[in-house]
Amino acid sequence: MSGAHEFGLHIGRAPDARDVKRDITAVLLKSTGVAALGGLLFGFDTAVIAGVTNDLSSLFSLSPASLGLTVAIALWGTIIGAMVAGIPGDKFGRRDSLRGLAVLFFISALGCAVAWSWLSFVTSRFVAGLAIGGSSVLGPMYIAEIAPTRWRGRLVGFFQFNVVFGILLAYFSNYVVGALNLGANEWRWKLGISAAPAALFFFMLFFIPRSPRWLIKKGRIEEARQVLQLSGDKDAEADLEQIKHSIEAELSGSNQQLFSRRYRYPILLAILVGMFNQLAGINSILYYLNDIFGRAGLTKVTGDLQAVIIGATNLIFTTIAMLVIDRLGRKTMLLIGSIGTALCLAMVAFQFYSGKYERLLVLPLIAYIAFFAFSQGAVIWVYISEVFPTSVRAKGQSLGSFTHWFMTAVLSWIFPLLSAHSAAVPFAFFASMMIVQFFVVLFIFPETKGISLEDMEKKLETI
């Protein structure tokens, strides 16, 4: 079977010159869009919990500690998913492994919708976490490996765009379902509705090609050549040879394990970018957004509506970030975000500490989301996907994602405990961490824009 037939694209003809002269082809757009659907499910399933925390607390008589565990259980699943995703990703390919994750997304949505006990609920949320963690590794990796160098930042950034769009959809869905007055089963509808996009994700994965770098690693050179051509690579033959030589050199060497001296610098970068992404407080704030607004005296409906405004802001500034990430660069955007988020978080901490202007809480939170989306939110998955060579990219992506989700789980678990004593404390802590991040990025992080994955490998090995 020819590569064109296997991909379900351009049936009946080989790729011609028209396919390779354009920077962005229909195949590249479709492949990026489908892989990024995993990001939409990622965002939806992580944020939708914000609309049901009060229902779960009442239904299962949860204390602040047990509520933290109920929210964080998906994140512990995410950690495991991120850790092991590289194994099937390397063995079966990025695309086929994403199909398995689509099945897990579907099962978890239905499981939450029909949960009959606290244990059945947290089990289903744990399964959702496995899918979220896996998609955070394999989705950006797939896009990074199929995208031409000059478009890589924006296309991998589209995964983050879909994560943010999924968050907005979750908040909007919670608002709409809440307005329907469905009574005691309202929370089940809020959580179960994501089964539909999960089924679509699974179906669409049958219509995109495999990663060209994975194909070359498996010796399927002709298929890889066709994918490079169909994805708009202007120098497909030269890039094919470069990738082949890079993989051959890696496989013939003695250092093929991720945790070796050879990869110490990429490992440090992946851990730092994943860690500080969550020390900004983003997921803790998004998961407990309705509770935060409740502490400020807002009603449930008003809180749901302001959550939609927060989600829309996230989407708008993620879109802006995607448009400029390959111009401004990853490092510059992180520096801008560090300063902006620190100031906004400090303002929220002051509002809660002083008890003044709490009704205006949404304003610094909107600004905070804007700065985060423009910087850490848009950069993290792009950056991690760029700093590791092909032979350990899956493992490196897993490491960065593991760090990200480990910090998310810990911070989300303790957030309600800290807030129970003082609503200002967690925001003051997050603000101080952003100040630290500014100096870490300034002195440690290299710029990666405009550099091919193979050239990036050589650059980092010399540092």
Phi and psi in degrees as a GROMACS rama.xvg file:
@    title "Ramachandran Plot"
@    xaxis  label "Phi"
@    yaxis  label "Psi"
@TYPE xy
-73.8722  159.351  SER-2
-59.1297  -38.592  GLY-3
-63.375  -40.5707  ALA-4
-68.0888  -40.6122  HIS-5
-61.1306  -36.4046  GLU-6
-81.3747  -13.0367  PHE-7
73.0186  23.8674  GLY-8
-130.833  144.695  LEU-9
52.5365  45.9437  HIS-10
-60.0893  134.169  ILE-11
91.9613  -1.99204  GLY-12
-148.218  153.569  ARG-13
-79.594  158.087  ALA-14
-60.8635  135.242  PRO-15
-114.577  -173.552  ASP-16
-60.2708  -30.0593  ALA-17
-64.1407  -27.1321  ARG-18
-75.0126  -28.636  ASP-19
-103.676  -6.60395  VAL-20
-83.1319  -21.1281  LYS-21
-88.9744  146.079  ARG-22
-66.8656  -44.208  ASP-23
-122.467  121.71  ILE-24
-104.203  169.092  THR-25
-61.5129  -36.7124  ALA-26
-64.4697  -43.4323  VAL-27
-64.5987  -42.6317  LEU-28
-64.1898  -44.2285  LEU-29
-64.473  -44.4727  LYS-30
-62.3367  -43.7825  SER-31
-64.7964  -44.9713  THR-32
-62.8601  -42.9743  GLY-33
-67.7713  -47.4442  VAL-34
-60.3451  -35.2617  ALA-35
-73.6795  -13.7556  ALA-36
-59.9375  -30.3214  LEU-37
-61.2046  -33.425  GLY-38
-67.3989  -37.9398  GLY-39
-61.5374  -45.8916  LEU-40
-65.0753  -38.732  LEU-41
-53.6645  -54.1623  PHE-42
-65.8689  -43.8166  GLY-43
-61.9466  -49.6561  PHE-44
-69.4776  -26.6476  ASP-45
-78.2531  -36.8263  THR-46
-90.1636  -23.9163  ALA-47
-62.0823  -24.9528  VAL-48
-61.8615  -24.9842  ILE-49
-60.2324  -29.3604  ALA-50
-85.473  -2.78503  GLY-51
-126.337  5.14525  VAL-52
-61.4634  -40.7532  THR-53
-65.929  -41.6894  ASN-54
-61.9241  -43.893  ASP-55
-66.8136  -38.9883  LEU-56
-61.7917  -41.4088  SER-57
-72.8061  -44.8162  SER-58
-66.1227  -41.328  LEU-59
-106.278  8.52481  PHE-60
52.3366  57.3596  SER-61
-87.4174  137.494  LEU-62
-83.4225  170.017  SER-63
-55.0488  -37.81  PRO-64
-68.4019  -44.3236  ALA-65
-72.8774  -29.5246  SER-66
-65.3076  -42.4909  LEU-67
-58.7794  -40.7447  GLY-68
-67.0336  -39.3776  LEU-69
-62.14  -40.0536  THR-70
-72.8491  -41.6771  VAL-71
-77.2147  -16.5973  ALA-72
-60.5168  -36.8525  ILE-73
-64.2166  -32.4022  ALA-74
-73.3648  -34.4026  LEU-75
-66.877  -35.0347  TRP-76
-65.3257  -36.8777  GLY-77
-62.2872  -39.8744  THR-78
-58.8766  -48.0356  ILE-79
-64.1227  -43.1904  ILE-80
-59.7523  -41.5409  GLY-81
-67.6614  -35.6601  ALA-82
-68.5996  -40.3703  MET-83
-98.422  -8.60853  VAL-84
-60.8306  -31.4923  ALA-85
-65.0065  -25.3119  GLY-86
-67.0452  -58.976  ILE-87
-65.9719  -28.4303  PRO-88
-60.9404  -38.5872  GLY-89
-79.3273  -34.8392  ASP-90
-80.5395  -47.9159  LYS-91
-103.569  -8.72456  PHE-92
99.9646  155.681  GLY-93
-65.6597  -45.0479  ARG-94
-63.2223  -50.3747  ARG-95
-66.7934  -31.8031  ASP-96
-69.0129  -32.7419  SER-97
-63.2823  -30.7509  LEU-98
-62.1076  -42.3539  ARG-99
-62.1312  -37.2251  GLY-100
-67.1489  -35.7204  LEU-101
-60.3877  -38.3045  ALA-102
-64.5066  -41.412  VAL-103
-65.1591  -40.2204  LEU-104
-57.9459  -43.2359  PHE-105
-65.5876  -46.8213  PHE-106
-62.4667  -42.5979  ILE-107
-66.2569  -38.4688  SER-108
-62.9213  -46.2765  ALA-109
-66.9483  -37.3531  LEU-110
-61.6805  -42.4526  GLY-111
-66.3924  -37.689  CYS-112
-65.4617  -32.2399  ALA-113
-108.74  11.3626  VAL-114
-54.2833  132.919  ALA-115
-109.399  -4.79139  TRP-116
-155.842  168.199  SER-117
-61.4436  -39.6957  TRP-118
-64.6112  -43.068  LEU-119
-66.1913  -34.1822  SER-120
-66.9233  -49.7319  PHE-121
-67.9066  -28.9074  VAL-122
-64.1499  -44.1947  THR-123
-65.7951  -38.7661  SER-124
-67.4161  -32.1974  ARG-125
-64.3564  -41.9075  PHE-126
-62.3764  -40.3583  VAL-127
-59.2101  -39.2168  ALA-128
-62.3691  -40.4822  GLY-129
-57.07  -43.4088  LEU-130
-69.174  -40.3641  ALA-131
-63.0939  -47.0067  ILE-132
-62.1974  -43.0567  GLY-133
-64.4417  -41.177  GLY-134
-69.2109  -31.0317  SER-135
-68.326  -20.4047  SER-136
-91.2996  -53.6809  VAL-137
-80.1711  -31.3654  LEU-138
-62.8217  -58.1365  GLY-139
-61.5876  -35.225  PRO-140
-62.7393  -45.9504  MET-141
-60.06  -47.5692  TYR-142
-64.7702  -42.1512  ILE-143
-61.0013  -34.2118  ALA-144
-83.6036  -18.1759  GLU-145
-101.74  -15.6175  ILE-146
-84.7961  138.932  ALA-147
-61.1732  150.978  PRO-148
-53.9056  -45.9664  THR-149
-70.0816  -16.7336  ARG-150
-108.387  -0.299769  TRP-151
-60.7237  -45.2827  ARG-152
-59.2835  -45.9934  GLY-153
-70.1603  -36.8721  ARG-154
-74.1066  -41.7524  LEU-155
-65.6668  -34.4428  VAL-156
-61.7284  -23.6462  GLY-157
-65.7065  -27.4969  PHE-158
-62.2764  -46.4449  PHE-159
-64.7247  -36.086  GLN-160
-56.7806  -44.348  PHE-161
-69.6143  -32.8479  ASN-162
-59.171  -47.4027  VAL-163
-67.9985  -39.2814  VAL-164
-63.1593  -37.5504  PHE-165
-63.9265  -38.0775  GLY-166
-63.3511  -45.5377  ILE-167
-61.3838  -43.3255  LEU-168
-61.2441  -38.3215  LEU-169
-63.2415  -46.4077  ALA-170
-64.5081  -42.7862  TYR-171
-66.8746  -41.0717  PHE-172
-61.7263  -42.8744  SER-173
-60.6085  -40.4232  ASN-174
-65.2435  -45.6463  TYR-175
-66.6143  -48.3439  VAL-176
-61.949  -39.751  VAL-177
-63.337  -32.3203  GLY-178
-75.9202  -12.7563  ALA-179
-82.4468  -8.44875  LEU-180
53.6759  58.7243  ASN-181
-86.0254  0.549964  LEU-182
75.7032  -142.085  GLY-183
-65.1785  -22.6779  ALA-184
-94.2891  7.79616  ASN-185
-56.5  -44.1808  GLU-186
-64.0348  -30.3264  TRP-187
-66.8057  -41.3706  ARG-188
-66.234  -39.1808  TRP-189
-59.7991  -39.7863  LYS-190
-86.714  -31.3834  LEU-191
-81.5305  -16.3241  GLY-192
-66.2277  -21.3518  ILE-193
-73.6089  -3.66451  SER-194
-62.5228  -31.862  ALA-195
-65.0909  -53.4817  ALA-196
-65.7382  -25.5028  PRO-197
-64.8503  -41.9101  ALA-198
-65.3018  -40.0849  ALA-199
-63.8905  -41.9893  LEU-200
-57.5491  -46.649  PHE-201
-60.2655  -45.1658  PHE-202
-65.2528  -44.8528  PHE-203
-68.2243  -23.8663  MET-204
-67.608  -10.6999  LEU-205
-81.5381  -3.19037  PHE-206
-121.269  22.4252  PHE-207
-128.723  156.102  ILE-208
-79.2973  169.664  PRO-209
-78.0598  165.745  ARG-210
-66.3879  130.145  SER-211
-63.8309  -35.8815  PRO-212
-69.0507  -36.3233  ARG-213
-66.7332  -40.9158  TRP-214
-61.6679  -42.7406  LEU-215
-64.7537  -40.2682  ILE-216
-61.3786  -30.0861  LYS-217
-92.8511  5.24612  LYS-218
81.3715  13.1037  GLY-219
-97.6766  70.7545  ARG-220
-67.2879  -44.2679  ILE-221
-63.9056  -40.4288  GLU-222
-62.6535  -41.2838  GLU-223
-62.7752  -40.955  ALA-224
-60.2064  -43.6588  ARG-225
-65.6685  -38.4558  GLN-226
-65.0462  -44.4248  VAL-227
-59.5607  -41.7593  LEU-228
-67.7276  -44.986  GLN-229
-68.1641  -24.7425  LEU-230
-87.8404  4.47415  SER-231
88.7857  19.3683  GLY-232
-72.545  115.087  ASP-233
-69.4576  -25.8347  LYS-234
-118.567  53.1411  ASP-235
-57.0661  -45.5223  ALA-236
-66.4628  -43.5814  GLU-237
-65.1724  -41.7562  ALA-238
-68.5669  -34.8079  ASP-239
-60.3024  -46.2858  LEU-240
-66.479  -38.2703  GLU-241
-63.8775  -43.329  GLN-242
-65.1423  -42.1128  ILE-243
-59.4741  -46.5148  LYS-244
-65.9772  -38.1243  HIS-245
-63.3742  -45.3868  SER-246
-68.6847  -41.8418  ILE-247
-61.4862  -40.6355  GLU-248
-65.3513  -39.6222  ALA-249
-67.9129  -43.4968  GLU-250
-71.3987  -26.2541  LEU-251
-84.6773  -13.792  SER-252
-80.6355  171.962  GLY-253
-90.7755  -18.2334  SER-254
-101.654  87.7229  ASN-255
-110.409  -4.47659  GLN-256
-84.328  143.988  GLN-257
-61.3686  -47.5832  LEU-258
-85.4301  78.3053  PHE-259
-138.363  164.032  SER-260
-58.7686  -31.2672  ARG-261
-59.9613  -33.9247  ARG-262
-108.975  18.8343  TYR-263
-61.6268  -38.8588  ARG-264
-72.2745  -46.4313  TYR-265
-58.6716  -36.8275  PRO-266
-61.9556  -45.9487  ILE-267
-59.5056  -44.9979  LEU-268
-63.7848  -43.3911  LEU-269
-63.2238  -42.0639  ALA-270
-65.9376  -43.4948  ILE-271
-66.6573  -45.1214  LEU-272
-68.2575  -35.7268  VAL-273
-69.5312  -39.2841  GLY-274
-67.8889  -50.8441  MET-275
-70.0715  -25.1407  PHE-276
-56.6576  -38.8213  ASN-277
-90.3137  -25.4704  GLN-278
-68.4082  -9.00174  LEU-279
-73.9011  -14.6433  ALA-280
86.7746  7.52427  GLY-281
-59.2086  -51.9336  ILE-282
-70.5874  -37.77  ASN-283
-59.7194  -42.2188  SER-284
-67.5371  -43.6089  ILE-285
-66.4085  -39.5077  LEU-286
-67.7069  -33.655  TYR-287
-111.298  24.3665  TYR-288
-60.2119  -44.1555  LEU-289
-64.8021  -37.0661  ASN-290
-67.4432  -37.9679  ASP-291
-62.6955  -45.4154  ILE-292
-64.6112  -34.8045  PHE-293
-62.6606  -39.8885  GLY-294
-62.7334  -26.4901  ARG-295
-86.7047  2.31794  ALA-296
92.3043  11.9531  GLY-297
-85.6482  149.643  LEU-298
-75.6441  169.373  THR-299
-60.3891  -47.5612  LYS-300
-65.7956  -43.0504  VAL-301
-63.2107  -41.0114  THR-302
-62.7582  -42.2854  GLY-303
-61.4877  -41.9371  ASP-304
-68.0124  -41.1713  LEU-305
-69.5954  -28.925  GLN-306
-63.4161  -36.8579  ALA-307
-63.82  -40.3448  VAL-308
-62.1503  -42.0588  ILE-309
-60.1382  -46.1303  ILE-310
-63.3293  -38.1026  GLY-311
-65.9829  -40.7691  ALA-312
-60.6077  -42.8552  THR-313
-57.6756  -43.8818  ASN-314
-67.3666  -44.7253  LEU-315
-61.3471  -46.677  ILE-316
-79.3707  -22.1479  PHE-317
-67.3084  -40.1801  THR-318
-61.3913  -45.1012  THR-319
-59.9528  -43.2631  ILE-320
-61.5978  -39.9652  ALA-321
-60.9869  -34.8082  MET-322
-74.2252  -23.2207  LEU-323
-116.559  -3.76888  VAL-324
-61.9564  -34.5357  ILE-325
-85.0234  -3.23506  ASP-326
-102.765  -53.6394  ARG-327
-71.6677  -38.2366  LEU-328
98.7773  156.291  GLY-329
-68.5276  -43.8729  ARG-330
-65.0158  -45.5644  LYS-331
-59.5242  -42.3671  THR-332
-66.5313  -37.3705  MET-333
-64.5084  -38.8375  LEU-334
-65.9209  -43.3688  LEU-335
-60.5667  -44.8865  ILE-336
-65.0617  -35.8721  GLY-337
-59.1766  -46.8228  SER-338
-67.3682  -47.5142  ILE-339
-63.7139  -46.4241  GLY-340
-66.8807  -36.0709  THR-341
-60.7226  -45.5759  ALA-342
-64.6998  -43.6515  LEU-343
-66.9603  -42.595  CYS-344
-64.5355  -38.5141  LEU-345
-63.6562  -36.6081  ALA-346
-65.8301  -42.5967  MET-347
-62.9937  -42.5899  VAL-348
-59.6198  -41.1375  ALA-349
-64.5868  -41.789  PHE-350
-60.4865  -44.3803  GLN-351
-71.1221  -38.9208  PHE-352
-66.8809  -41.3604  TYR-353
-85.393  -21.1527  SER-354
76.4908  12.3097  GLY-355
-105.733  147.011  LYS-356
59.2683  25.94  TYR-357
-64.364  -28.6431  GLU-358
-65.2731  -20.6791  ARG-359
-97.1599  18.019  LEU-360
-56.7908  -33.2894  LEU-361
-61.9403  -27.4731  VAL-362
-66.2728  -55.0983  LEU-363
-66.2932  -26.9805  PRO-364
-69.4532  -37.9547  LEU-365
-62.911  -44.9935  ILE-366
-63.5688  -40.2913  ALA-367
-59.9014  -48.1344  TYR-368
-60.9014  -39.656  ILE-369
-61.7172  -47.7007  ALA-370
-65.7238  -40.3462  PHE-371
-65.3406  -47.6717  PHE-372
-60.7717  -36.9031  ALA-373
-72.1298  -20.9919  PHE-374
-119.15  -94.3255  SER-375
-55.4223  -42.1666  GLN-376
-60.4658  -40.5473  GLY-377
-83.2096  -25.2591  ALA-378
-90.6627  -35.0932  VAL-379
-54.0442  -53.8628  ILE-380
-74.0104  -29.9449  TRP-381
-64.0656  -49.2374  VAL-382
-63.5684  -46.824  TYR-383
-63.007  -37.5105  ILE-384
-70.684  -15.3534  SER-385
-97.554  -23.9157  GLU-386
-89.981  -7.69002  VAL-387
-109.269  144.155  PHE-388
-72.5625  165.332  PRO-389
-55.4009  -42.1009  THR-390
-63.7355  -26.7131  SER-391
-125.259  15.0473  VAL-392
-62.91  -41.8692  ARG-393
-61.7561  -43.8807  ALA-394
-68.7895  -38.9167  LYS-395
-66.6161  -40.567  GLY-396
-62.867  -38.5463  GLN-397
-63.7715  -40.8379  SER-398
-63.0325  -47.8859  LEU-399
-62.674  -42.1613  GLY-400
-67.1478  -38.686  SER-401
-59.1441  -46.2157  PHE-402
-59.6626  -46.1189  THR-403
-56.9719  -49.4987  HIS-404
-78.026  -28.506  TRP-405
-63.2823  -45.8912  PHE-406
-64.3326  -38.2559  MET-407
-60.7386  -46.1504  THR-408
-62.7512  -46.1482  ALA-409
-63.6064  -49.1818  VAL-410
-67.7835  -37.3146  LEU-411
-69.7414  -30.0756  SER-412
-70.8115  -42.4248  TRP-413
-90.3423  -11.7265  ILE-414
-55.8484  -49.401  PHE-415
-65.1935  -28.292  PRO-416
-69.0417  -44.1919  LEU-417
-65.79  -42.0005  LEU-418
-67.0016  -28.7844  SER-419
-63.5527  -29.0089  ALA-420
-87.5427  -44.0091  HIS-421
-159.798  123.423  SER-422
-66.5972  -18.8704  ALA-423
-80.7491  -28.02  ALA-424
-58.6931  -51.8241  VAL-425
-61.6875  -34.9327  PRO-426
-71.1487  -36.3435  PHE-427
-65.3833  -39.4487  ALA-428
-63.679  -47.4555  PHE-429
-61.4682  -39.1659  PHE-430
-61.3484  -42.9007  ALA-431
-65.3425  -35.5274  SER-432
-66.7531  -31.6089  MET-433
-70.9356  -30.3189  MET-434
-66.1543  -42.8827  ILE-435
-61.739  -42.767  VAL-436
-58.9769  -38.929  GLN-437
-53.8404  -46.7887  PHE-438
-75.1156  -32.8313  PHE-439
-63.894  -47.0669  VAL-440
-64.4165  -42.2805  VAL-441
-59.9185  -40.8177  LEU-442
-102.788  -14.7  PHE-443
-116.902  -36.6837  ILE-444
-79.9954  129.38  PHE-445
-85.9268  160.074  PRO-446
-84.7189  140.151  GLU-447
-118.658  -0.910496  THR-448
-66.3267  142.83  LYS-449
71.1842  14.1246  GLY-450
-115.705  130.603  ILE-451
-64.6827  158.1  SER-452
-60.5961  -36.2689  LEU-453
-71.4892  -40.9971  GLU-454
-68.109  -33.7757  ASP-455
-62.8732  -39.0189  MET-456
-58.9344  -45.1952  GLU-457
-65.8996  -39.046  LYS-458
-63.6931  -45.8128  LYS-459
-71.1681  -28.1907  LEU-460
-68.8438  -20.8734  GLU-461
-90.9175  -6.59814  THR-462
